[in-house]
Amino acid sequence: MNTITSSGETITLKLDRDVVAANCSELREQLRQILATGSRALVLDFSEVRMVDSAGLGMLIAAHNSFSRSQGEISVTNCSPEILELFRSMRLHQHMKIEGTGLENE
Amino acid sequence: MKEELRRRISACQEAIESFCAEFKKWLGDQVTPRDAFAGELLLREALVNAVEHGCQSNRLAQVECVVRGGPGRLLIAVLDPGPGFDWRSRWDTDPDLLACSGRGVLIFRTYASRVRFNRAGNAVMLYRRLEKKIERK
């Protein structure tokens, strides 16, 4: 089960499963509910995410678009080196803040 | 990993997840994390295309998948019973940066060393050259 914590105006959603087609509808609904709270800053913690597919990328972009329309922003943190490379090659880093675990070069 | 993993799966997300789990087990720890990620991603994209577009998510339809390993290479082949995908018109087109779909072919181009579709477009073969795995002592 994904874990939600909030600090000031920032909500952090720690995902406990991969961001792939099979899990997208549930996650999309959770993001919709967070947006409806009026939150303007969402941090997605990917420390337990091992895979993101094109459906997951599309869902993240859709969430980014929705938050942008409300003057909010999404960032993704604790990405594995492989997910970081995927996000960069798909140029997601041009639109949202993407961070690794800090262990990428080890 | 054994030489080949071949399955016929139902056209549904659960079957994709089950086959991907089997694929990860088949790969084991014999490839680098980067190759393991790329292989699974390529497999997922091919399977999702086959299930959603080739079979219109009709659970009664079946998708045939084969993964084969050899020295320094991985082959993934997926065949669906659909009319085929017009890959020629999509091949060189990058999706809009903020588009919510249409990244499957870009992922094939990025992560596979070679991509081949059959003439109809309902079968795809994805080859990936594998990195040499260096064991840490």
gemmi code that builds the backbone of each chain (N, CA, C; Angstrom):
import gemmi

chains = {
    "A": [
        ("MET", (0.847, -1.194, 0.000), (0.000, 0.000, 0.000), (0.884, 1.247, 0.000)),
        ("ASN", (0.568, 2.177, -0.889), (1.354, 3.410, -0.948), (1.162, 4.222, 0.338)),
        ("THR", (2.208, 4.929, 0.727), (2.153, 5.680, 1.986), (2.164, 7.181, 1.691)),
        ("ILE", (1.240, 7.897, 2.308), (1.180, 9.350, 2.104), (1.603, 10.050, 3.382)),
        ("THR", (2.525, 11.014, 3.251), (2.869, 11.872, 4.384), (2.814, 13.314, 3.898)),
        ("SER", (2.565, 14.215, 4.797), (2.544, 15.619, 4.372), (3.361, 16.464, 5.332)),
        ("SER", (3.973, 17.489, 4.752), (4.771, 18.422, 5.539), (4.570, 19.794, 4.932)),
        ("GLY", (3.873, 20.644, 5.649), (3.536, 21.953, 5.087), (2.660, 21.767, 3.857)),
        ("GLU", (3.077, 22.356, 2.759), (2.268, 22.245, 1.537), (2.707, 21.078, 0.654)),
        ("THR", (3.692, 20.328, 1.140), (4.220, 19.238, 0.321), (3.667, 17.897, 0.776)),
        ("ILE", (3.166, 17.156, -0.200), (2.710, 15.791, 0.076), (3.725, 14.828, -0.532)),
        ("THR", (4.105, 13.831, 0.243), (5.011, 12.799, -0.280), (4.246, 11.494, -0.382)),
        ("LEU", (4.296, 10.912, -1.572), (3.646, 9.621, -1.802), (4.739, 8.593, -2.059)),
        ("LYS", (4.889, 7.672, -1.127), (5.887, 6.619, -1.287), (5.212, 5.408, -1.930)),
        ("LEU", (5.676, 5.085, -3.122), (5.040, 4.009, -3.877), (5.631, 2.662, -3.466)),
        ("ASP", (4.768, 1.670, -3.346), (5.265, 0.362, -2.916), (5.237, -0.665, -4.042)),
        ("ARG", (4.960, -0.202, -5.261), (4.931, -1.158, -6.379), (5.370, -0.467, -7.655)),
        ("ASP", (5.616, -1.273, -8.669), (6.108, -0.735, -9.928), (5.058, 0.136, -10.622)),
        ("VAL", (5.553, 1.100, -11.386), (4.654, 2.021, -12.088), (4.500, 1.486, -13.521)),
        ("VAL", (3.659, 0.467, -13.641), (3.460, -0.223, -14.914), (1.964, -0.312, -15.206)),
        ("ALA", (1.662, -0.696, -16.436), (0.272, -0.684, -16.913), (-0.695, -1.320, -15.906)),
        ("ALA", (-0.306, -2.443, -15.320), (-1.211, -3.170, -14.421), (-1.584, -2.356, -13.184)),
        ("ASN", (-0.717, -1.415, -12.778), (-0.958, -0.667, -11.533), (-1.398, 0.769, -11.767)),
        ("CYS", (-1.498, 1.161, -13.030), (-1.702, 2.589, -13.316), (-3.057, 3.120, -12.880)),
        ("SER", (-4.128, 2.340, -13.044), (-5.443, 2.921, -12.745), (-5.556, 3.250, -11.258)),
        ("GLU", (-5.024, 2.366, -10.415), (-5.087, 2.609, -8.965), (-4.260, 3.846, -8.591)),
        ("LEU", (-3.071, 3.940, -9.171), (-2.200, 5.070, -8.853), (-2.765, 6.383, -9.413)),
        ("ARG", (-3.353, 6.287, -10.594), (-3.962, 7.481, -11.205), (-5.044, 8.039, -10.295)),
        ("GLU", (-5.857, 7.151, -9.727), (-6.939, 7.571, -8.836), (-6.372, 8.202, -7.563)),
        ("GLN", (-5.305, 7.633, -7.049), (-4.678, 8.188, -5.843), (-4.126, 9.595, -6.122)),
        ("LEU", (-3.505, 9.765, -7.286), (-2.967, 11.086, -7.653), (-4.095, 12.090, -7.840)),
        ("ARG", (-5.213, 11.612, -8.395), (-6.362, 12.504, -8.597), (-6.882, 12.999, -7.238)),
        ("GLN", (-6.914, 12.088, -6.269), (-7.396, 12.463, -4.932), (-6.437, 13.461, -4.271)),
        ("ILE", (-5.153, 13.274, -4.475), (-4.171, 14.210, -3.894), (-4.328, 15.591, -4.528)),
        ("LEU", (-4.499, 15.605, -5.839), (-4.687, 16.891, -6.537), (-5.939, 17.597, -6.016)),
        ("ALA", (-6.988, 16.796, -5.747), (-8.256, 17.371, -5.278), (-8.126, 18.005, -3.891)),
        ("THR", (-7.106, 17.632, -3.134), (-6.926, 18.236, -1.806), (-6.405, 19.672, -1.905)),
        ("GLY", (-5.979, 20.053, -3.107), (-5.451, 21.397, -3.291), (-3.948, 21.463, -3.089)),
        ("SER", (-3.338, 20.306, -2.897), (-1.880, 20.278, -2.736), (-1.206, 20.798, -4.000)),
        ("ARG", (-0.136, 21.566, -3.805), (0.552, 22.147, -4.963), (1.942, 21.563, -5.148)),
        ("ALA", (2.385, 20.760, -4.197), (3.714, 20.148, -4.335), (3.614, 18.678, -3.952)),
        ("LEU", (3.923, 17.823, -4.922), (3.858, 16.384, -4.675), (5.216, 15.766, -4.954)),
        ("VAL", (5.710, 15.021, -3.974), (6.962, 14.293, -4.144), (6.616, 12.806, -4.244)),
        ("LEU", (7.048, 12.180, -5.324), (6.841, 10.741, -5.475), (8.134, 10.038, -5.082)),
        ("ASP", (8.056, 9.243, -4.043), (9.244, 8.537, -3.560), (9.305, 7.169, -4.240)),
        ("PHE", (10.334, 6.992, -5.072), (10.459, 5.769, -5.879), (11.433, 4.763, -5.257)),
        ("SER", (11.707, 4.876, -3.963), (12.738, 3.996, -3.403), (12.382, 2.512, -3.503)),
        ("GLU", (11.084, 2.190, -3.622), (10.712, 0.773, -3.758), (10.218, 0.427, -5.157)),
        ("VAL", (10.372, 1.365, -6.081), (9.923, 1.122, -7.461), (11.092, 0.579, -8.269)),
        ("ARG", (10.881, -0.529, -8.942), (11.956, -1.155, -9.725), (11.720, -1.056, -11.226)),
        ("MET", (10.479, -0.756, -11.637), (10.186, -0.732, -13.075), (9.149, 0.343, -13.386)),
        ("VAL", (9.354, 1.027, -14.493), (8.365, 1.975, -15.021), (8.248, 1.663, -16.507)),
        ("ASP", (7.023, 1.477, -17.012), (6.873, 1.231, -18.450), (6.246, 2.451, -19.127)),
        ("SER", (5.909, 2.325, -20.421), (5.416, 3.498, -21.137), (4.068, 3.965, -20.587)),
        ("ALA", (3.245, 3.022, -20.100), (1.974, 3.425, -19.481), (2.245, 4.239, -18.217)),
        ("GLY", (3.243, 3.816, -17.452), (3.621, 4.554, -16.240), (4.175, 5.926, -16.565)),
        ("LEU", (4.993, 5.989, -17.611), (5.531, 7.293, -18.028), (4.383, 8.221, -18.427)),
        ("GLY", (3.429, 7.671, -19.182), (2.282, 8.474, -19.618), (1.468, 8.975, -18.436)),
        ("MET", (1.327, 8.106, -17.430), (0.564, 8.509, -16.254), (1.274, 9.619, -15.478)),
        ("LEU", (2.600, 9.519, -15.387), (3.369, 10.569, -14.695), (3.260, 11.891, -15.447)),
        ("ILE", (3.321, 11.821, -16.777), (3.177, 13.048, -17.575), (1.783, 13.651, -17.384)),
        ("ALA", (0.765, 12.771, -17.393), (-0.611, 13.267, -17.202), (-0.738, 13.940, -15.840)),
        ("ALA", (-0.121, 13.335, -14.816), (-0.176, 13.931, -13.472), (0.565, 15.267, -13.462)),
        ("HIS", (1.716, 15.292, -14.124), (2.474, 16.545, -14.217), (1.620, 17.621, -14.884)),
        ("ASN", (0.947, 17.256, -15.979), (0.115, 18.226, -16.696), (-1.004, 18.754, -15.800)),
        ("SER", (-1.635, 17.855, -15.042), (-2.735, 18.273, -14.161), (-2.231, 19.197, -13.060)),
        ("PHE", (-1.110, 18.833, -12.430), (-0.566, 19.678, -11.363), (-0.114, 21.023, -11.924)),
        ("SER", (0.459, 21.024, -13.118), (0.913, 22.290, -13.717), (-0.250, 23.244, -13.942)),
        ("ARG", (-1.379, 22.684, -14.378), (-2.557, 23.526, -14.617), (-3.036, 24.182, -13.326)),
        ("SER", (-2.709, 23.559, -12.189), (-3.099, 24.138, -10.891), (-1.925, 24.844, -10.221)),
        ("GLN", (-0.945, 25.221, -11.045), (0.266, 25.892, -10.541), (1.011, 25.058, -9.507)),
        ("GLY", (0.894, 23.765, -9.636), (1.625, 22.879, -8.731), (2.759, 22.202, -9.457)),
        ("GLU", (3.506, 21.397, -8.710), (4.571, 20.649, -9.377), (4.785, 19.296, -8.721)),
        ("ILE", (5.293, 18.399, -9.565), (5.592, 17.042, -9.100), (7.090, 16.835, -9.186)),
        ("SER", (7.649, 16.181, -8.210), (9.044, 15.752, -8.339), (9.129, 14.272, -7.975)),
        ("VAL", (10.160, 13.633, -8.486), (10.344, 12.200, -8.245), (11.707, 12.019, -7.587)),
        ("THR", (11.717, 11.275, -6.517), (12.958, 11.130, -5.770), (13.293, 9.653, -5.530)),
        ("ASN", (14.556, 9.397, -5.207), (15.042, 8.038, -4.896), (14.866, 7.054, -6.056)),
        ("CYS", (15.106, 7.536, -7.277), (15.005, 6.644, -8.443), (16.241, 5.760, -8.516)),
        ("SER", (16.039, 4.515, -8.941), (17.183, 3.628, -9.183), (17.957, 4.178, -10.399)),
        ("PRO", (19.217, 3.765, -10.563), (19.983, 4.250, -11.727), (19.295, 3.922, -13.053)),
        ("GLU", (18.639, 2.759, -13.115), (17.985, 2.356, -14.368), (16.763, 3.238, -14.662)),
        ("ILE", (15.999, 3.558, -13.621), (14.818, 4.416, -13.828), (15.258, 5.847, -14.141)),
        ("LEU", (16.323, 6.268, -13.486), (16.876, 7.594, -13.772), (17.278, 7.692, -15.248)),
        ("GLU", (17.917, 6.646, -15.737), (18.343, 6.632, -17.138), (17.126, 6.644, -18.079)),
        ("LEU", (16.090, 5.885, -17.701), (14.860, 5.879, -18.510), (14.245, 7.277, -18.567)),
        ("PHE", (14.104, 7.918, -17.405), (13.500, 9.246, -17.363), (14.300, 10.245, -18.201)),
        ("ARG", (15.614, 10.113, -18.123), (16.453, 11.046, -18.895), (16.329, 10.769, -20.387)),
        ("SER", (16.330, 9.504, -20.758), (16.246, 9.215, -22.188), (14.871, 9.568, -22.746)),
        ("MET", (13.836, 9.563, -21.896), (12.496, 9.969, -22.348), (12.267, 11.471, -22.078)),
        ("ARG", (13.309, 12.137, -21.599), (13.336, 13.599, -21.374), (12.322, 14.081, -20.323)),
        ("LEU", (11.951, 13.217, -19.406), (11.042, 13.662, -18.343), (11.710, 14.701, -17.460)),
        ("HIS", (13.045, 14.617, -17.366), (13.759, 15.538, -16.480), (13.658, 16.980, -16.956)),
        ("GLN", (13.205, 17.163, -18.200), (13.036, 18.543, -18.670), (11.775, 19.187, -18.093)),
        ("HIS", (10.900, 18.379, -17.526), (9.634, 18.917, -17.028), (9.405, 18.733, -15.545)),
        ("MET", (10.095, 17.780, -14.962), (9.922, 17.630, -13.517), (11.260, 17.319, -12.879)),
        ("LYS", (11.332, 17.653, -11.608), (12.582, 17.401, -10.901), (12.696, 15.900, -10.631)),
        ("ILE", (13.793, 15.334, -11.076), (14.012, 13.891, -10.941), (15.311, 13.695, -10.178)),
        ("GLU", (15.275, 12.908, -9.139), (16.500, 12.655, -8.369), (16.708, 11.169, -8.173)),
        ("GLY", (17.967, 10.781, -8.141), (18.308, 9.390, -7.874), (18.420, 9.148, -6.383)),
        ("THR", (19.058, 8.056, -6.072), (19.226, 7.716, -4.662), (20.491, 8.341, -4.089)),
        ("GLY", (21.295, 8.910, -4.985), (22.575, 9.458, -4.546), (23.676, 8.420, -4.591)),
        ("LEU", (23.323, 7.188, -4.991), (24.308, 6.100, -5.029), (24.635, 5.697, -6.467)),
        ("GLU", (24.221, 6.538, -7.434), (24.328, 6.152, -8.847), (25.748, 5.846, -9.297)),
        ("ASN", (26.703, 6.537, -8.737), (28.064, 6.376, -9.239), (28.890, 5.367, -8.459)),
        ("GLU", (28.257, 4.684, -7.530), (29.030, 3.733, -6.733), (29.164, 2.403, -7.449)),
    ],
    "B": [
        ("MET", (20.791, -18.889, -16.872), (19.468, -18.968, -17.478), (19.437, -20.085, -18.514)),
        ("LYS", (18.274, -20.735, -18.624), (18.137, -21.760, -19.655), (18.102, -21.065, -21.010)),
        ("GLU", (18.249, -21.848, -22.050), (18.365, -21.235, -23.370), (17.111, -20.486, -23.801)),
        ("GLU", (15.946, -21.049, -23.497), (14.720, -20.445, -24.038), (13.562, -20.536, -23.051)),
        ("LEU", (12.723, -19.524, -23.089), (11.483, -19.527, -22.310), (10.369, -19.215, -23.303)),
        ("ARG", (9.432, -20.132, -23.438), (8.379, -19.976, -24.455), (7.028, -20.191, -23.783)),
        ("ARG", (6.106, -19.261, -23.965), (4.781, -19.385, -23.357), (3.723, -18.818, -24.291)),
        ("ARG", (2.503, -19.338, -24.123), (1.331, -18.758, -24.773), (0.480, -18.208, -23.640)),
        ("ILE", (0.232, -16.894, -23.629), (-0.456, -16.306, -22.469), (-1.772, -15.667, -22.887)),
        ("SER", (-2.692, -15.557, -21.916), (-3.965, -14.870, -22.167), (-3.715, -13.380, -22.327)),
        ("ALA", (-4.574, -12.737, -23.091), (-4.400, -11.307, -23.367), (-4.964, -10.473, -22.217)),
        ("CYS", (-4.244, -10.445, -21.102), (-4.683, -9.650, -19.950), (-3.452, -9.214, -19.137)),
        ("GLN", (-3.656, -8.189, -18.325), (-2.551, -7.629, -17.534), (-1.972, -8.648, -16.548)),
        ("GLU", (-2.855, -9.462, -15.953), (-2.384, -10.444, -14.965), (-1.399, -11.416, -15.610)),
        ("ALA", (-1.704, -11.822, -16.837), (-0.820, -12.761, -17.533), (0.512, -12.090, -17.868)),
        ("ILE", (0.470, -10.802, -18.201), (1.713, -10.064, -18.467), (2.576, -10.052, -17.207)),
        ("GLU", (1.941, -9.736, -16.066), (2.699, -9.675, -14.805), (3.296, -11.041, -14.472)),
        ("SER", (2.518, -12.077, -14.696), (2.982, -13.419, -14.386), (4.162, -13.800, -15.292)),
        ("PHE", (4.058, -13.488, -16.567), (5.155, -13.850, -17.476), (6.405, -13.011, -17.178)),
        ("CYS", (6.211, -11.749, -16.825), (7.376, -10.905, -16.501), (8.084, -11.429, -15.249)),
        ("ALA", (7.301, -11.920, -14.283), (7.911, -12.496, -13.076), (8.720, -13.734, -13.451)),
        ("GLU", (8.154, -14.535, -14.355), (8.861, -15.741, -14.798), (10.136, -15.354, -15.559)),
        ("PHE", (10.030, -14.315, -16.360), (11.194, -13.828, -17.125), (12.325, -13.387, -16.186)),
        ("LYS", (11.954, -12.662, -15.120), (12.987, -12.179, -14.177), (13.680, -13.363, -13.496)),
        ("LYS", (12.884, -14.371, -13.164), (13.445, -15.564, -12.551), (14.367, -16.274, -13.544)),
        ("TRP", (13.939, -16.335, -14.783), (14.723, -16.996, -15.847), (16.065, -16.277, -16.052)),
        ("LEU", (16.005, -14.933, -16.028), (17.246, -14.159, -16.203), (18.192, -14.366, -15.027)),
        ("GLY", (17.618, -14.459, -13.844), (18.428, -14.617, -12.639), (19.359, -13.439, -12.460)),
        ("ASP", (20.543, -13.720, -11.955), (21.494, -12.624, -11.737), (22.650, -12.718, -12.735)),
        ("GLN", (22.360, -13.305, -13.889), (23.437, -13.519, -14.854), (23.675, -12.336, -15.786)),
        ("VAL", (22.848, -11.316, -15.687), (23.058, -10.118, -16.510), (23.176, -8.909, -15.583)),
        ("THR", (23.651, -7.799, -16.128), (23.795, -6.600, -15.303), (22.408, -6.048, -14.951)),
        ("PRO", (22.294, -5.268, -13.884), (20.996, -4.660, -13.557), (20.458, -3.829, -14.724)),
        ("ARG", (21.357, -3.211, -15.459), (20.936, -2.371, -16.601), (20.298, -3.238, -17.691)),
        ("ASP", (20.918, -4.391, -17.974), (20.356, -5.300, -18.983), (19.069, -5.950, -18.485)),
        ("ALA", (19.027, -6.268, -17.197), (17.808, -6.876, -16.642), (16.643, -5.897, -16.767)),
        ("PHE", (16.903, -4.628, -16.456), (15.863, -3.605, -16.566), (15.431, -3.455, -18.027)),
        ("ALA", (16.417, -3.338, -18.926), (16.108, -3.139, -20.349), (15.325, -4.324, -20.906)),
        ("GLY", (15.745, -5.542, -20.540), (15.058, -6.728, -21.039), (13.615, -6.775, -20.582)),
        ("GLU", (13.401, -6.501, -19.299), (12.028, -6.535, -18.780), (11.184, -5.420, -19.403)),
        ("LEU", (11.785, -4.258, -19.562), (11.030, -3.135, -20.144), (10.621, -3.455, -21.591)),
        ("LEU", (11.568, -3.983, -22.373), (11.254, -4.345, -23.766), (10.153, -5.403, -23.809)),
        ("LEU", (10.267, -6.392, -22.930), (9.255, -7.454, -22.891), (7.885, -6.877, -22.541)),
        ("ARG", (7.851, -6.024, -21.520), (6.573, -5.425, -21.114), (5.942, -4.632, -22.247)),
        ("GLU", (6.753, -3.818, -22.916), (6.206, -2.983, -23.995), (5.638, -3.850, -25.116)),
        ("ALA", (6.382, -4.896, -25.480), (5.911, -5.774, -26.557), (4.616, -6.477, -26.146)),
        ("LEU", (4.558, -6.925, -24.884), (3.366, -7.643, -24.414), (2.157, -6.710, -24.284)),
        ("VAL", (2.383, -5.511, -23.749), (1.263, -4.570, -23.600), (0.708, -4.201, -24.979)),
        ("ASN", (1.591, -3.972, -25.953), (1.129, -3.681, -27.315), (0.292, -4.835, -27.854)),
        ("ALA", (0.803, -6.063, -27.655), (0.112, -7.236, -28.182), (-1.263, -7.406, -27.529)),
        ("VAL", (-1.309, -7.204, -26.207), (-2.572, -7.397, -25.471), (-3.575, -6.282, -25.782)),
        ("GLU", (-3.105, -5.041, -25.696), (-4.043, -3.916, -25.827), (-4.420, -3.629, -27.281)),
        ("HIS", (-3.435, -3.664, -28.164), (-3.725, -3.316, -29.559), (-4.011, -4.561, -30.405)),
        ("GLY", (-3.151, -5.573, -30.248), (-3.333, -6.775, -31.068), (-4.587, -7.556, -30.697)),
        ("CYS", (-4.847, -7.651, -29.399), (-5.974, -8.483, -28.937), (-7.141, -7.649, -28.405)),
        ("GLN", (-7.012, -6.332, -28.436), (-8.078, -5.463, -27.896), (-8.469, -5.890, -26.478)),
        ("SER", (-7.485, -6.362, -25.708), (-7.690, -6.827, -24.325), (-8.772, -7.899, -24.198)),
        ("ASN", (-8.983, -8.656, -25.249), (-9.905, -9.794, -25.197), (-9.191, -10.962, -24.525)),
        ("ARG", (-9.618, -11.290, -23.301), (-8.903, -12.299, -22.502), (-8.904, -13.683, -23.147)),
        ("LEU", (-9.816, -13.885, -24.090), (-9.858, -15.191, -24.743), (-8.778, -15.315, -25.817)),
        ("ALA", (-8.265, -14.172, -26.257), (-7.194, -14.203, -27.267), (-5.886, -14.596, -26.579)),
        ("GLN", (-4.955, -15.073, -27.385), (-3.681, -15.518, -26.811), (-2.497, -14.864, -27.513)),
        ("VAL", (-1.474, -14.630, -26.718), (-0.246, -14.004, -27.220), (0.889, -15.004, -27.047)),
        ("GLU", (1.668, -15.143, -28.085), (2.778, -16.093, -28.012), (4.058, -15.321, -27.722)),
        ("CYS", (4.816, -15.761, -26.753), (6.062, -15.045, -26.437), (7.216, -16.029, -26.253)),
        ("VAL", (8.343, -15.598, -26.759), (9.567, -16.392, -26.649), (10.690, -15.463, -26.223)),
        ("VAL", (11.453, -15.867, -25.218), (12.686, -15.138, -24.905), (13.825, -16.150, -24.983)),
        ("ARG", (14.905, -15.703, -25.563), (16.020, -16.624, -25.804), (17.311, -15.917, -25.425)),
        ("GLY", (18.145, -16.614, -24.698), (19.430, -16.035, -24.310), (20.557, -16.755, -24.997)),
        ("GLY", (21.601, -16.036, -25.302), (22.786, -16.640, -25.892), (23.976, -15.860, -25.402)),
        ("PRO", (25.176, -16.223, -25.848), (26.352, -15.487, -25.382), (26.263, -14.001, -25.753)),
        ("GLY", (26.109, -13.183, -24.746), (26.115, -11.741, -24.976), (24.894, -11.179, -25.659)),
        ("ARG", (23.812, -11.938, -25.721), (22.632, -11.376, -26.395), (21.340, -11.931, -25.793)),
        ("LEU", (20.288, -11.160, -26.023), (18.951, -11.541, -25.571), (17.992, -11.282, -26.724)),
        ("LEU", (17.115, -12.248, -26.981), (16.089, -12.068, -28.016), (14.726, -12.185, -27.365)),
        ("ILE", (13.843, -11.257, -27.694), (12.455, -11.298, -27.220), (11.570, -11.272, -28.466)),
        ("ALA", (10.680, -12.239, -28.576), (9.765, -12.262, -29.723), (8.342, -12.393, -29.216)),
        ("VAL", (7.447, -11.562, -29.724), (6.045, -11.573, -29.292), (5.148, -11.540, -30.535)),
        ("LEU", (4.182, -12.447, -30.553), (3.269, -12.554, -31.691), (1.832, -12.485, -31.173)),
        ("ASP", (0.998, -11.653, -31.800), (-0.409, -11.609, -31.415), (-1.282, -11.933, -32.628)),
        ("PRO", (-2.570, -12.255, -32.389), (-3.424, -12.664, -33.505), (-4.100, -11.480, -34.217)),
        ("GLY", (-3.725, -10.266, -33.875), (-4.387, -9.084, -34.424), (-3.982, -8.785, -35.858)),
        ("PRO", (-4.576, -7.731, -36.414), (-4.309, -7.385, -37.818), (-2.937, -6.757, -38.031)),
        ("GLY", (-2.303, -6.350, -36.950), (-0.953, -5.788, -37.096), (-0.903, -4.308, -36.799)),
        ("PHE", (0.295, -3.865, -36.509), (0.559, -2.499, -36.047), (1.328, -1.782, -37.162)),
        ("ASP", (0.913, -0.581, -37.497), (1.571, 0.163, -38.584), (2.847, 0.805, -38.047)),
        ("TRP", (3.857, -0.022, -37.837), (5.103, 0.472, -37.240), (5.847, 1.407, -38.173)),
        ("ARG", (5.639, 1.250, -39.489), (6.401, 2.093, -40.436), (6.077, 3.570, -40.244)),
        ("SER", (4.810, 3.878, -39.971), (4.422, 5.287, -39.831), (4.835, 5.867, -38.479)),
        ("ARG", (5.179, 4.988, -37.534), (5.518, 5.471, -36.181), (7.025, 5.481, -35.913)),
        ("TRP", (7.773, 4.777, -36.760), (9.150, 4.467, -36.411), (9.996, 5.695, -36.102)),
        ("ASP", (9.921, 6.711, -36.977), (10.804, 7.871, -36.815), (10.145, 9.026, -36.064)),
        ("THR", (8.958, 8.785, -35.544), (8.229, 9.885, -34.914), (8.411, 9.854, -33.406)),
        ("ASP", (8.997, 10.900, -32.875), (9.105, 10.986, -31.416), (7.811, 11.570, -30.860)),
        ("PRO", (7.317, 11.021, -29.763), (6.094, 11.598, -29.188), (6.368, 12.993, -28.652)),
        ("ASP", (5.323, 13.790, -28.618), (5.418, 15.099, -27.988), (5.867, 14.878, -26.539)),
        ("LEU", (6.704, 15.792, -26.081), (7.279, 15.649, -24.741), (6.219, 15.488, -23.656)),
        ("LEU", (5.083, 16.158, -23.821), (4.047, 16.116, -22.787), (2.861, 15.226, -23.175)),
        ("ALA", (3.065, 14.396, -24.207), (2.005, 13.457, -24.587), (1.903, 12.359, -23.542)),
        ("CYS", (0.683, 11.884, -23.321), (0.480, 10.886, -22.267), (0.596, 9.453, -22.784)),
        ("SER", (0.845, 9.291, -24.071), (1.003, 7.929, -24.602), (1.924, 7.985, -25.822)),
        ("GLY", (2.184, 6.811, -26.385), (2.946, 6.768, -27.636), (4.451, 6.658, -27.469)),
        ("ARG", (4.901, 6.109, -26.315), (6.355, 5.996, -26.112), (6.885, 4.574, -26.344)),
        ("GLY", (6.004, 3.661, -26.729), (6.428, 2.269, -26.892), (7.526, 2.110, -27.939)),
        ("VAL", (7.326, 2.713, -29.103), (8.323, 2.573, -30.172), (9.626, 3.275, -29.783)),
        ("LEU", (9.513, 4.397, -29.106), (10.716, 5.105, -28.648), (11.507, 4.226, -27.665)),
        ("ILE", (10.795, 3.514, -26.829), (11.462, 2.588, -25.893), (12.144, 1.455, -26.659)),
        ("PHE", (11.471, 0.919, -27.666), (12.115, -0.113, -28.503), (13.411, 0.445, -29.095)),
        ("ARG", (13.327, 1.647, -29.666), (14.502, 2.236, -30.330), (15.625, 2.506, -29.342)),
        ("THR", (15.261, 2.872, -28.125), (16.264, 3.242, -27.130), (16.929, 2.020, -26.498)),
        ("TYR", (16.138, 0.990, -26.233), (16.655, -0.114, -25.414), (17.029, -1.373, -26.201)),
        ("ALA", (16.565, -1.486, -27.433), (16.917, -2.683, -28.212), (18.061, -2.342, -29.157)),
        ("SER", (18.955, -3.330, -29.377), (20.037, -3.124, -30.338), (19.483, -3.259, -31.757)),
        ("ARG", (18.454, -4.075, -31.898), (17.835, -4.264, -33.211), (16.365, -4.603, -33.015)),
        ("VAL", (15.515, -4.040, -33.868), (14.066, -4.288, -33.782), (13.588, -4.751, -35.156)),
        ("ARG", (12.835, -5.833, -35.178), (12.267, -6.284, -36.452), (10.792, -6.595, -36.262)),
        ("PHE", (9.974, -6.055, -37.167), (8.561, -6.428, -37.196), (8.358, -7.334, -38.406)),
        ("ASN", (7.344, -8.194, -38.352), (7.008, -8.929, -39.563), (6.218, -7.999, -40.490)),
        ("ARG", (5.932, -8.469, -41.686), (5.278, -7.602, -42.678), (3.929, -7.088, -42.169)),
        ("ALA", (3.149, -7.973, -41.545), (1.818, -7.569, -41.065), (1.900, -6.619, -39.876)),
        ("GLY", (2.963, -6.726, -39.116), (3.101, -5.868, -37.939), (2.492, -6.474, -36.681)),
        ("ASN", (2.194, -7.779, -36.711), (1.647, -8.406, -35.492), (2.676, -9.283, -34.780)),
        ("ALA", (3.922, -9.197, -35.219), (5.001, -9.909, -34.516), (6.199, -8.978, -34.448)),
        ("VAL", (6.826, -8.961, -33.285), (8.018, -8.114, -33.128), (9.144, -8.962, -32.536)),
        ("MET", (10.341, -8.724, -33.036), (11.534, -9.372, -32.494), (12.492, -8.285, -32.026)),
        ("LEU", (12.871, -8.390, -30.774), (13.731, -7.373, -30.168), (15.037, -8.036, -29.742)),
        ("TYR", (16.119, -7.504, -30.225), (17.425, -8.046, -29.855), (18.123, -7.022, -28.964)),
        ("ARG", (18.815, -7.521, -27.970), (19.645, -6.625, -27.157), (21.009, -7.278, -26.927)),
        ("ARG", (22.045, -6.518, -27.261), (23.397, -6.977, -26.918), (23.591, -6.752, -25.430)),
        ("LEU", (24.076, -7.761, -24.752), (24.211, -7.661, -23.299), (25.604, -7.175, -22.908)),
        ("GLU", (25.627, -6.397, -21.854), (26.912, -5.941, -21.326), (27.605, -7.111, -20.650)),
        ("LYS", (28.919, -7.053, -20.608), (29.643, -8.090, -19.892), (29.490, -7.828, -18.391)),
        ("LYS", (29.070, -8.857, -17.694), (28.880, -8.674, -16.265), (30.202, -8.883, -15.540)),
        ("ILE", (30.579, -7.905, -14.774), (31.825, -8.010, -14.007), (31.459, -8.312, -12.564)),
        ("GLU", (31.908, -9.452, -12.101), (31.596, -9.838, -10.723), (32.391, -8.982, -9.747)),
        ("ARG", (31.709, -8.468, -8.756), (32.408, -7.737, -7.695), (32.977, -8.702, -6.689)),
        ("LYS", (34.211, -8.468, -6.268), (34.809, -9.370, -5.269), (34.548, -8.833, -3.878)),
    ],
}
model = gemmi.Model(1)
for chain_id, residues in chains.items():
    chain = gemmi.Chain(chain_id)
    for i, (resn, *xyz) in enumerate(residues, 1):
        res = gemmi.Residue()
        res.name, res.seqid = resn, gemmi.SeqId(i, " ")
        for name, pos in zip(("N", "CA", "C"), xyz):
            atom = gemmi.Atom()
            atom.name, atom.element = name, gemmi.Element(name[0])
            atom.pos, atom.b_iso = gemmi.Position(*pos), 0.0
            res.add_atom(atom)
        chain.add_residue(res)
    model.add_chain(chain)
structure = gemmi.Structure()
structure.add_model(model)
structure.setup_entities()
